[in-house]
Amino acid sequence: MTQIYIDPVQSGFHDVQELSKTFANITLSRTRLQHSILNHYIPLYFPEIGAWWNSTRSAWWVNYLLRFPTPAAVTCLDLQEFIKIATPLVGRKVNKAAKLLELYTIAQQSMGLPLPEASPACHTFRLKLQRYQELNRIRQELESQAQSTLERNPDYIVLKTIPGIGPIVALTILAEGGDIRRFAHHRQFLKYCGLDLAKNQSGTFRSQEKISKRGNARLRLALYIASTVAIRQRENSFRDKFDRYTKLTPADADCKRKAMTAVMAKMARVIHGLIKSNQPYQSYFEVSPSGSIPLLGPLGPQGPRR
């Protein structure tokens, strides 16, 4: 019984691992701070503005609250003065006049705490918002550095062609998986990811087979994120597989969970096969339930299949 150890420094994956882990830690810190802002500060000081939050990349939302942390900071100005100050803050591709008028109206009708803008409570709120901005800046810097570091990596280029895999997911897969070519068979890679089937037994008791989850948890999370994005795209083999699993019972949550696990396993097999063959992903028509494959030529409409 032997296990091959891969030194990350000698194999060239140490920098990639440090980038990935630092990005994950910064993202975790930002998420905790985001929950603190949305669940504590916003309900106290400006509850109506919470409805304008729509994504973690809403930079205008943070900039607006830094300038107007409470309704009192808005209502102390007349409408024209407010529009002049807030216009550079609310973004470009919007109807600014209607948006600013609505923001001014909700500030006049807000039920937030009547705190002056210069109060210590508002100062702490601004400190949290500034920290959130700083974490966003660090994340973008790490993302740019990861792309510049891996832009010529052949494995990174192959991973970016797979539906659902972006720069950060590809970075995580390379950091946690290392040189995937060292796995002789895709079942070994599945076991490394914790997606292999396992059964618990004790005496005469035999449990049902389920994924072992004994492998790399961060790699399994990256595959889950990639699969979630892939099945939401318009057309690819991963979405087709998910649809075939859930076709009979689309509202069954347990069936969706099993379908997602199957898509994750397929994603891992595709990653292993493409990296070993050093070929980009090519979309194709999935085999239909009847077993027939629509062909327009000897190799199909888009070249050889995988």
C-alpha positions in Angstrom: 0.0 0.0 0.0 1.7 3.2 -1.2 0.7 6.7 -1.9 2.6 9.1 -4.2 3.4 12.4 -2.6 3.5 15.5 -4.9 5.6 18.3 -3.5 3.8 21.6 -4.4 7.0 23.6 -4.7 8.8 21.1 -7.0 5.6 20.6 -9.1 5.0 24.3 -9.5 1.6 24.5 -7.8 2.7 26.3 -4.6 1.9 29.8 -5.9 -1.4 28.6 -7.2 -2.3 27.1 -3.9 -1.5 30.3 -2.0 -3.5 32.4 -4.4 -6.5 30.1 -4.1 -6.4 29.8 -0.3 -5.9 33.6 0.2 -8.8 34.3 -2.2 -11.0 31.8 -0.2 -10.1 33.5 3.1 -10.8 37.0 1.8 -14.1 35.8 0.3 -15.1 34.3 3.6 -14.2 37.5 5.5 -16.2 39.5 3.0 -19.2 37.2 3.3 -19.3 37.5 7.1 -19.0 41.3 6.9 -21.7 41.4 4.2 -24.1 39.5 6.6 -23.2 41.9 9.4 -24.1 44.9 7.2 -27.3 43.4 5.8 -28.6 41.8 9.0 -27.5 44.4 11.6 -26.7 47.9 10.3 -29.1 48.2 7.5 -32.3 47.2 9.5 -31.3 49.7 12.2 -30.2 52.8 10.2 -31.7 52.5 6.7 -34.0 49.5 6.3 -35.5 50.6 3.0 -32.2 50.7 1.2 -31.7 47.0 1.7 -34.1 46.3 -1.2 -31.6 47.9 -3.5 -28.9 45.3 -2.8 -28.9 42.8 -5.6 -25.4 41.3 -5.8 -22.0 41.1 -4.1 -20.6 43.4 -6.8 -23.0 46.3 -6.1 -20.3 48.9 -5.7 -22.7 51.8 -6.2 -24.7 50.6 -3.2 -21.7 50.8 -0.9 -20.6 54.1 -2.3 -24.1 55.6 -1.8 -24.2 54.4 1.9 -20.8 55.8 2.6 -22.1 59.2 1.6 -25.6 58.8 2.9 -25.5 56.3 5.8 -28.8 57.4 7.3 -32.0 59.0 6.0 -31.1 62.1 7.9 -28.1 62.5 5.7 -30.5 62.7 2.7 -33.3 64.7 4.1 -31.0 67.5 5.3 -30.6 68.4 1.6 -33.1 69.6 -0.9 -33.9 67.5 -3.9 -31.7 69.4 -6.4 -28.7 69.4 -4.1 -29.2 65.7 -3.4 -29.3 64.8 -7.1 -26.1 66.8 -7.7 -24.2 65.0 -5.0 -25.6 61.5 -5.6 -25.5 61.4 -9.4 -21.8 60.2 -9.6 -22.6 57.4 -7.0 -25.5 55.5 -8.5 -24.0 53.9 -11.6 -24.1 54.7 -15.3 -26.5 52.4 -17.1 -29.6 53.5 -15.2 -32.3 56.2 -15.4 -30.7 58.4 -12.8 -33.5 60.9 -12.5 -36.1 58.3 -11.6 -33.7 56.3 -9.4 -32.6 59.4 -7.4 -36.1 60.6 -7.0 -37.1 57.2 -5.6 -34.1 57.1 -3.2 -35.0 60.6 -2.0 -38.6 59.6 -1.4 -37.8 56.5 0.6 -35.4 58.5 2.7 -38.2 60.9 3.6 -40.5 58.0 4.5 -37.8 55.8 6.2 -38.4 54.2 9.6 -34.7 54.0 10.4 -33.2 55.3 13.7 -33.1 59.1 13.8 -29.3 59.3 14.2 -27.3 62.3 13.1 -24.7 61.7 10.4 -21.8 62.7 12.8 -22.8 60.2 15.5 -20.3 57.4 16.6 -22.8 54.8 15.5 -22.7 56.1 11.9 -19.0 56.3 12.1 -18.8 52.6 12.9 -21.2 51.9 10.1 -18.9 53.7 7.7 -15.9 51.8 9.0 -17.7 48.5 8.1 -18.5 49.8 4.6 -14.9 50.9 4.0 -13.7 47.5 5.1 -16.1 45.9 2.7 -14.8 48.0 -0.1 -11.2 47.1 0.8 -12.0 43.4 0.7 -13.6 43.8 -2.7 -10.5 45.5 -4.0 -8.3 42.7 -2.6 -10.5 40.1 -4.3 -10.3 41.8 -7.6 -6.5 42.2 -7.3 -6.1 38.5 -6.4 -8.4 37.5 -9.4 -6.3 39.6 -11.8 -3.1 38.1 -10.4 -4.4 34.6 -10.8 -5.3 35.2 -14.4 -1.9 36.7 -15.2 -0.2 33.8 -13.4 -2.2 31.1 -15.2 -2.9 32.7 -18.6 -0.3 30.5 -20.3 -0.9 27.4 -18.2 -2.3 24.7 -20.7 -4.5 23.1 -18.0 -6.0 26.5 -17.1 -6.7 27.1 -20.8 -8.5 23.8 -21.1 -10.5 24.3 -17.9 -11.8 27.7 -19.1 -13.4 26.0 -22.1 -15.7 23.8 -19.9 -19.2 25.2 -19.3 -19.6 26.6 -15.8 -15.8 27.0 -15.1 -14.5 30.5 -14.7 -11.2 31.9 -13.6 -11.6 31.3 -9.9 -13.1 27.9 -10.2 -10.3 26.9 -12.5 -7.8 28.3 -10.0 -9.4 26.2 -7.2 -9.3 23.0 -9.3 -5.7 23.4 -10.2 -4.7 24.4 -6.6 -6.5 21.5 -5.0 -6.1 18.9 -7.7 -2.5 19.7 -8.7 -1.3 17.7 -11.7 -4.5 15.8 -12.6 -2.5 13.7 -15.1 -1.1 11.7 -12.2 -4.5 10.0 -11.9 -4.3 7.0 -14.2 -8.1 6.6 -14.3 -11.0 9.0 -13.8 -12.2 6.8 -10.9 -9.1 7.7 -9.0 -9.8 11.4 -9.5 -13.4 10.9 -8.4 -12.2 9.2 -5.2 -9.8 12.1 -4.6 -12.8 14.5 -5.0 -14.9 12.4 -2.6 -17.4 11.6 -5.3 -16.9 7.9 -5.2 -19.7 5.6 -3.8 -19.3 4.2 -0.3 -21.5 2.0 1.9 -21.4 1.8 5.7 -21.8 -1.6 7.3 -21.8 -3.0 10.8 -22.5 -6.7 11.4 -25.5 -7.6 9.3 -26.4 -3.9 8.7 -25.8 -2.6 5.2 -26.6 1.1 4.4 -27.4 2.5 1.0 -24.6 3.6 -1.3 -23.9 7.3 -1.2 -20.9 9.5 -2.1 -18.1 9.1 0.5 -17.2 12.8 0.9 -13.8 11.6 2.1 -11.9 13.5 -0.5 -10.9 17.1 -1.0 -13.8 19.3 0.2 -12.7 22.5 -1.6 -12.3 20.6 -4.9 -15.8 19.2 -4.4 -17.2 22.7 -3.8 -15.6 24.0 -6.9 -17.2 21.2 -9.0 -20.5 21.9 -7.3 -20.3 25.6 -8.3 -19.3 24.8 -11.8 -22.1 22.3 -12.2 -24.6 24.8 -10.8 -23.6 27.3 -13.4 -23.5 24.8 -16.2 -27.0 23.5 -15.7 -28.3 27.0 -15.9 -26.8 27.6 -19.3 -28.9 27.3 -22.4 -27.4 24.1 -24.0 -24.6 21.8 -22.9 -24.3 18.1 -22.0 -24.3 18.9 -18.3 -27.7 20.5 -18.4 -29.0 17.7 -20.6 -27.9 15.2 -18.0 -29.5 17.1 -15.2 -32.8 17.5 -17.2 -32.9 13.7 -18.0 -32.5 12.9 -14.3 -35.3 15.3 -13.2 -37.6 14.9 -16.1 -40.1 12.6 -14.4 -40.1 14.4 -11.0 -39.0 18.0 -11.5 -40.2 19.1 -8.1 -38.5 16.4 -6.1 -35.7 17.9 -4.1 -34.1 14.5 -3.4 -34.1 13.8 -7.2 -32.5 17.2 -7.9 -29.8 16.4 -5.3 -29.0 13.1 -6.9 -29.0 14.7 -10.4 -26.6 17.4 -9.2 -24.2 14.7 -7.8 -24.3 12.9 -11.1 -23.5 16.2 -13.0 -20.6 16.8 -10.6 -19.2 13.4 -11.3 -19.6 14.0 -15.0 -17.8 17.3 -14.6 -14.9 15.6 -12.8 -14.6 12.9 -15.5 -14.6 15.6 -18.3 -11.9 17.6 -16.5 -9.8 14.5 -16.1 -10.2 13.4 -19.7 -9.6 16.8 -21.3 -6.5 17.6 -19.2 -5.0 14.2 -19.9 -5.6 14.6 -23.6 -4.8 18.3 -23.5 -7.8 19.2 -25.7 -10.4 21.9 -25.2 -14.0 21.1 -24.4 -16.3 20.7 -27.5 -20.1 20.7 -27.1 -22.0 17.9 -28.6 -25.5 16.4 -28.8 -26.1 14.1 -25.8 -27.2 10.6 -26.4 -31.0 10.6 -26.3 -32.9 8.1 -24.1 -33.6 6.0 -27.2 -29.9 5.6 -27.8 -29.9 7.5 -31.1 -27.4 10.3 -31.8 -28.3 13.0 -34.3 -25.5 13.1 -36.9 -24.8 15.5 -39.7 -21.7 13.7 -40.8 -19.3 10.9 -39.8 -18.1 12.9 -36.8 -21.3 14.8 -36.0 -22.1 18.5 -36.3 -19.2 19.8 -34.2 -16.4 17.3 -34.6 -15.4 14.3 -32.5 -17.4 13.5 -29.4 -16.2 13.0 -25.9 
